[in-house]
């Protein structure tokens, strides 16, 4: 669909009167010329004013861009989800804010990783179960979003589809078997589980089967200063299990913690199809908390969402 621009043409009507070619008429013409020159000079003034207004506009725009960059770099950065590797926690079309101060700042916290920061400043350790955005070590121009399942020093292994951390099998509870739509539009049956990580951290995962390509791995010890990441859609996620592509993630590469969704769309409507917007928004996902369910903290109530 094309946006049509309608132009309204102004068509002035001129009335013609006889002109008296007398001396008086010539004087009147001269006076009219003087008046016209004054009018023209008067018309020039708004032009200078318009130039000043344009300067103010660009100044305001530059300040707004600078403020946005500061907020994006120091406080919260928006991201959108382009794939289903984190289903059921995150869906394609979700938009979320990443909390930059949650773990302190590294050079990857800033646009194009240009900040002259070594390692991390104001560092705070991530927690197991956090959903984080990180710069891919093999190509730091690409950002991934996954869940932290392994901390520095942990022994991680997947056997027959079950996650083992430090030689202990991670409990999971079957919720239901359901049909979902893959990124390519195909339908697929998956088992949905509630998985409980060490520390009684609960979150939901999808498993197609327990004999997929990443359902049996070698034992891996997470190096110091690194974290082991996995997608919640276990059989459709390229994560730390793929050592040569992702592997363990250095703390420096973590951009921030994914906190909550601020928008979600099912992609039913294109941007210009305004009349379809009300049916494209996933209202039940607006401002949804991404944190896993954690035990209630001493002296207060946990802010984590219920499963």
Backbone torsions as a table, in degrees:
resi	resn	phi	psi	omega
1	UNK	NA	134.6	179.6
2	UNK	-99.7	146.2	174.8
3	UNK	-88.3	121.5	-177.6
4	UNK	-92.1	134.7	175.1
5	UNK	-103.8	120.5	-178.5
6	UNK	-99.4	123.3	-179.6
7	UNK	-101.4	128.9	176.8
8	UNK	-103.6	115.7	-176.5
9	UNK	-89.9	129.8	175.4
10	UNK	-84.8	125.2	-177.0
11	UNK	-119.2	90.3	179.8
12	UNK	-71.9	146.8	178.4
13	UNK	-105.1	126.1	-179.2
14	UNK	-99.0	134.3	173.9
15	UNK	-103.9	128.2	-175.3
16	UNK	-101.7	129.8	178.7
17	UNK	-122.5	153.4	178.5
18	UNK	-63.4	142.8	-179.7
19	UNK	-107.4	127.1	178.1
20	UNK	-85.2	116.5	-176.1
21	UNK	-86.3	39.3	179.0
22	UNK	-89.7	171.3	179.1
23	UNK	-60.6	-38.2	179.6
24	UNK	-61.4	-40.8	-179.9
25	UNK	-65.7	-38.2	178.7
26	UNK	-64.0	-39.7	177.1
27	UNK	-62.4	-38.5	179.6
28	UNK	-65.2	-37.1	179.1
29	UNK	-65.5	-41.3	177.8
30	UNK	-62.4	-44.7	177.8
31	UNK	-60.5	-39.3	179.0
32	UNK	-64.3	-36.6	178.4
33	UNK	-64.6	-41.1	177.7
34	UNK	-63.2	-42.4	178.6
35	UNK	-62.2	-39.9	-179.2
36	UNK	-65.9	-38.4	178.9
37	UNK	-64.4	-38.2	177.0
38	UNK	-65.8	-39.4	179.0
39	UNK	-64.3	-40.4	-179.8
40	UNK	-63.7	-40.5	178.6
41	UNK	-66.2	-33.8	177.5
42	UNK	-68.0	-34.1	179.5
43	UNK	-72.0	-22.9	179.4
44	UNK	-69.7	-28.1	-176.0
45	UNK	-62.3	-46.5	178.0
46	UNK	-60.0	-28.5	178.5
47	UNK	-62.1	-44.4	176.8
48	UNK	-62.8	-37.6	178.5
49	UNK	-64.3	-40.2	179.4
50	UNK	-63.6	-39.1	177.4
51	UNK	-62.2	-40.5	176.6
52	UNK	-63.8	-39.1	178.9
53	UNK	-66.3	-38.2	177.7
54	UNK	-63.9	-40.3	177.4
55	UNK	-61.4	-43.0	177.9
56	UNK	-64.1	-37.3	179.0
57	UNK	-61.9	-49.2	-178.7
58	UNK	-66.2	-34.6	177.4
59	UNK	-64.1	-45.5	178.9
60	UNK	-63.6	-41.9	179.4
61	UNK	-63.0	-41.1	179.8
62	UNK	-64.4	-40.8	177.8
63	UNK	-64.0	-41.8	179.9
64	UNK	-63.2	-41.8	179.0
65	UNK	-64.6	-41.5	179.8
66	UNK	-62.8	-43.7	178.8
67	UNK	-62.6	-42.1	179.8
68	UNK	-62.7	-40.5	179.0
69	UNK	-65.8	-38.5	178.9
70	UNK	-64.9	-46.2	179.1
71	UNK	-61.9	-44.1	-179.0
72	UNK	-63.9	-35.6	-176.2
73	UNK	-84.2	-34.6	-170.5
74	UNK	-105.5	-32.5	-174.0
75	UNK	-110.2	-77.8	-175.0
76	UNK	-132.8	137.1	177.1
77	UNK	-121.7	130.8	179.4
78	UNK	-81.6	141.8	175.2
79	UNK	-135.5	154.2	172.5
80	UNK	-119.8	157.5	-174.9
81	UNK	-100.7	114.2	-176.8
82	UNK	-96.8	-9.4	-176.9
83	UNK	-139.8	171.3	-174.6
84	UNK	-99.3	22.5	-175.7
85	UNK	-69.5	-15.3	179.6
86	UNK	-111.2	16.0	173.3
87	UNK	-63.7	145.9	3.6
88	UNK	-88.9	-0.7	-177.2
89	UNK	-66.1	-45.7	-178.1
90	UNK	-125.7	137.6	-178.9
91	UNK	-112.7	156.5	174.2
92	UNK	-60.6	130.0	-177.6
93	UNK	99.6	-2.7	174.4
94	UNK	-77.4	144.5	174.6
95	UNK	-122.9	130.7	-173.9
96	UNK	-135.7	163.3	174.4
97	UNK	-105.1	135.0	175.6
98	UNK	-101.8	127.5	-177.9
99	UNK	-81.6	108.8	-177.2
100	UNK	-73.8	-41.1	-177.4
101	UNK	-74.0	-7.2	-173.1
102	UNK	-56.3	-38.8	-178.8
103	UNK	-119.1	13.2	-173.6
104	UNK	84.5	-164.7	-171.8
105	UNK	-127.9	139.4	169.6
106	UNK	-125.5	-178.8	-179.9
107	UNK	-64.9	-23.6	179.1
108	UNK	-77.1	-7.7	176.2
109	UNK	-74.3	-14.2	-173.8
110	UNK	-115.2	155.8	-177.7
111	UNK	-55.4	133.8	176.5
112	UNK	61.3	15.8	177.9
113	UNK	52.2	39.4	-175.0
114	UNK	-90.4	-11.4	-177.3
115	UNK	-66.1	132.8	-178.9
116	UNK	-78.7	65.5	-178.4
117	UNK	-116.5	129.3	174.5
118	UNK	-95.3	132.9	-177.8
119	UNK	57.6	-112.3	-177.1
120	UNK	-146.6	148.6	173.8
121	UNK	-117.1	150.5	-176.4
122	UNK	54.0	38.5	-171.7
123	UNK	-67.5	138.1	172.1
124	UNK	-132.3	133.5	-173.7
125	UNK	-70.8	134.9	173.7
126	UNK	-66.0	157.2	177.8
127	UNK	-103.4	150.5	174.8
128	UNK	-61.9	132.9	-179.1
129	UNK	99.3	-14.2	177.8
130	UNK	-63.2	143.3	171.6
131	UNK	-96.1	123.0	-171.7
132	UNK	-130.7	154.1	171.6
133	UNK	-103.9	134.8	-178.2
134	UNK	-141.8	156.0	174.3
135	UNK	-82.8	127.8	-177.7
136	UNK	-62.5	124.4	-177.7
137	UNK	-58.5	-36.6	-178.6
138	UNK	-76.6	-16.6	177.4
139	UNK	-158.7	90.3	-171.7
140	UNK	-72.4	3.8	171.7
141	UNK	-85.2	-4.8	180.0
142	UNK	-112.6	132.4	178.8
143	UNK	-105.4	134.9	175.7
144	UNK	-114.3	157.5	172.5
145	UNK	-128.4	123.8	-178.2
146	UNK	-146.5	179.6	178.6
147	UNK	-107.6	138.7	176.4
148	UNK	-77.7	117.9	175.7
149	UNK	-113.0	-23.1	-178.0
150	UNK	-124.1	133.0	178.8
151	UNK	-99.4	167.1	179.2
152	UNK	-54.3	130.3	179.7
153	UNK	92.2	-11.8	179.8
154	UNK	-70.7	146.9	169.4
155	UNK	-96.3	121.3	-175.0
156	UNK	-118.4	134.2	174.5
157	UNK	-154.1	146.2	173.2
158	UNK	-115.2	125.8	178.5
159	UNK	-132.5	124.0	179.8
160	UNK	52.5	39.6	175.8
161	UNK	82.7	-3.7	-177.5
162	UNK	-104.7	135.7	179.6
163	UNK	-83.2	131.0	175.5
164	UNK	-116.9	131.0	175.4
165	UNK	-124.0	118.9	-178.5
166	UNK	54.3	47.5	175.2
167	UNK	68.7	11.4	178.5
168	UNK	-114.5	131.1	179.1
169	UNK	-71.4	137.8	-178.5
170	UNK	-86.5	122.4	-177.6
171	UNK	-64.1	146.5	173.1
172	UNK	-143.6	147.1	-177.4
173	UNK	-124.5	125.0	-178.7
174	UNK	-68.2	128.8	177.0
175	UNK	-96.0	-53.7	179.7
176	UNK	-169.6	165.4	169.7
177	UNK	-106.0	129.7	-174.3
178	UNK	-140.1	165.5	176.0
179	UNK	-102.3	130.3	178.0
180	UNK	-124.3	167.2	176.7
181	UNK	-103.6	124.8	179.4
182	UNK	-75.3	171.9	-178.7
183	UNK	-61.3	-28.9	-179.5
184	UNK	-87.8	4.9	177.7
185	UNK	93.7	-9.7	179.4
186	UNK	-74.3	150.7	176.2
187	UNK	-86.4	147.1	-177.7
188	UNK	-149.5	137.8	175.6
189	UNK	-87.8	132.4	179.3
190	UNK	-133.8	155.6	171.4
191	UNK	-98.8	129.8	177.8
192	UNK	-101.4	128.2	-178.7
193	UNK	-123.3	156.8	163.5
194	UNK	-100.9	117.1	-179.7
195	UNK	-100.8	138.3	-178.9
196	UNK	-115.4	107.2	179.1
197	UNK	-78.9	163.2	175.8
198	UNK	-53.0	140.2	-174.5
199	UNK	92.5	9.0	178.9
200	UNK	61.6	38.8	177.9
201	UNK	-93.1	117.6	-173.5
202	UNK	-110.2	139.9	174.8
203	UNK	-156.8	165.5	-176.5
204	UNK	-97.1	146.5	177.1
205	UNK	-136.2	161.9	171.1
206	UNK	-112.2	140.3	172.2
207	UNK	-134.3	127.2	174.7
208	UNK	-78.0	-45.1	177.7
209	UNK	-158.2	-179.0	178.6
210	UNK	-109.7	17.7	178.6
211	UNK	-133.4	34.9	178.2
212	UNK	-78.9	-177.9	-173.9
213	UNK	-67.6	-22.9	-179.6
214	UNK	-113.6	17.0	-177.9
215	UNK	-89.5	-1.1	174.8
216	UNK	-142.0	112.0	-176.6
217	UNK	-125.5	167.7	173.5
218	UNK	-76.2	160.1	174.9
219	UNK	-69.1	131.4	-176.9
220	UNK	-131.3	131.0	176.3
221	UNK	-99.2	123.8	-177.2
222	UNK	-70.6	123.6	-178.7
223	UNK	-66.2	161.6	176.6
224	UNK	-60.1	137.2	178.9
225	UNK	75.1	15.2	-179.8
226	UNK	-127.5	164.1	-180.0
227	UNK	-135.5	145.8	-178.7
228	UNK	-99.5	122.3	-174.7
229	UNK	-109.5	143.4	172.6
230	UNK	-140.1	146.7	174.4
231	UNK	-81.6	150.6	179.7
232	UNK	-72.2	-24.4	175.1
233	UNK	-89.0	79.9	-162.0
234	UNK	-58.2	-34.0	-178.1
235	UNK	-94.6	6.2	178.5
236	UNK	-138.2	47.8	-177.7
237	UNK	-144.1	127.5	171.3
238	UNK	-93.9	110.1	-172.6
239	UNK	-140.2	-155.9	-174.8
240	UNK	-63.5	-15.0	175.0
241	UNK	-65.8	-25.9	178.1
242	UNK	-93.2	89.4	-169.7
243	UNK	-62.1	-40.2	-174.9
244	UNK	-76.6	-16.7	179.4
245	UNK	-104.7	-40.1	-176.7
246	UNK	-121.4	-67.8	179.3
247	UNK	69.2	-167.9	177.6
248	UNK	-69.4	147.7	-174.4
249	UNK	-104.0	123.8	176.2
250	UNK	-63.4	143.7	178.3
251	UNK	-54.0	-35.4	-179.0
252	UNK	-60.7	-30.8	-175.5
253	UNK	-80.7	-11.4	-179.7
254	UNK	-74.0	124.2	-177.8
255	UNK	-83.2	-40.8	179.8
256	UNK	172.3	178.0	-178.7
257	UNK	-96.8	132.2	175.8
258	UNK	-76.4	118.8	-173.7
259	UNK	-99.6	-53.6	-176.2
260	UNK	-157.0	159.2	176.4
261	UNK	-84.2	141.8	172.6
262	UNK	-113.0	-10.2	177.9
263	UNK	-162.5	154.8	176.4
264	UNK	-155.6	134.7	179.9
265	UNK	-134.3	145.5	178.5
266	UNK	-88.9	6.8	177.6
267	UNK	66.0	18.2	177.6
268	UNK	-66.4	-34.0	-176.3
269	UNK	-113.0	138.7	170.7
270	UNK	-76.3	166.1	-175.4
271	UNK	-57.5	-39.1	-176.2
272	UNK	-84.2	-6.5	-180.0
273	UNK	-89.7	70.4	-173.3
274	UNK	-59.9	-35.5	-176.1
275	UNK	-67.4	-15.4	179.1
276	UNK	-96.7	-9.0	-175.5
277	UNK	-53.5	-44.2	-177.1
278	UNK	-58.4	-27.4	-178.6
279	UNK	-94.8	-4.9	-178.9
280	UNK	-95.5	-22.8	-177.0
281	UNK	-80.0	133.5	173.7
282	UNK	-89.1	90.4	-173.1
283	UNK	-63.9	-30.8	-177.8
284	UNK	-73.3	-9.1	-179.4
285	UNK	-105.3	-4.6	-179.5
286	UNK	-64.6	129.0	178.4
287	UNK	62.1	29.3	179.1
288	UNK	-73.5	133.0	178.5
289	UNK	-75.2	134.4	-177.1
290	UNK	-95.3	-16.6	-176.7
291	UNK	-57.7	146.2	173.5
292	UNK	-72.0	170.0	175.9
293	UNK	-81.5	121.7	179.4
294	UNK	-116.2	161.1	175.5
295	UNK	-60.6	151.2	177.9
296	UNK	-63.3	135.2	-178.6
297	UNK	-76.9	150.7	-178.8
298	UNK	-63.3	129.0	177.9
299	UNK	85.1	5.9	179.8
300	UNK	-168.9	-176.9	-178.8
301	UNK	-105.2	135.6	178.3
302	UNK	-63.1	142.7	178.3
303	UNK	-86.1	-4.5	-174.8
304	UNK	-68.3	148.0	-175.4
305	UNK	-76.9	154.8	177.3
306	UNK	-78.8	149.2	178.3
307	UNK	-87.7	NA	NA
